[in-house]
Amino acid sequence: MKLERNGETIQVVVIAKNLENMDRQVYRLYGTFLTDEKVKDVGTIFHLRKSLYLLM
């Protein structure tokens, strides 16, 4: 996924069971990048791939 804020972009990989858990993990790990000092959302999450299937 790609995170964007004020023209700054970073790419991250998060492994989760579903999109809701993935977004929760992103905010836990990168919340300070996505919010300002008043905890207002200022960043955007772009899901580059909606699902990933691992074969074991």
N, C-alpha and C positions, 0 to 999 in steps of 0.2 A: 504494500500500500504506500501511498505517497501522502505526506503531511505538508501543508503549505500555510505560511503565516507571513504577512507583510513582504511578499516577494521572496521569502526564504523557503526553500523546499528541501525536505529530507525524505529518504525512502527507508522504510522499515519492513521487517518480516515478522509477523506475529502468528503463532500457531494456536488455534483455538477450535473448539467443537462447532461453533456457529458464529454468525456475524455479530450477534449481540455480545457474546463473550469476547470476541475480538475487539470490538469497540471499547468495551470495559477495560480490557488489558491496555489498549492504546492510551486511554485517559489516565490509567494508573501509572504507566511508564513515561508518557510524554505530556501529561496534563499541563505542566508549566509552559510547554511550547505552544499548546493550543488555547490557553486562557491568559487573560491579563491579570494584573494585581487585584482586581475586583472580582475575579473568577468569572468574568464574562467571556463567552466563546469568541475568539478572534481568529482561530485557525480553521482549516478545512481538512477533512479526511477524504481522500479519494481511494476507493476500493479498486485496485487494478485487476484483481481476480476474485470473484465472489466465492469460489469454492475450490478446494484442493483435496483430492482423494489419494490417500496413501494405501498402497497394496502391501500387505504383510504376509 
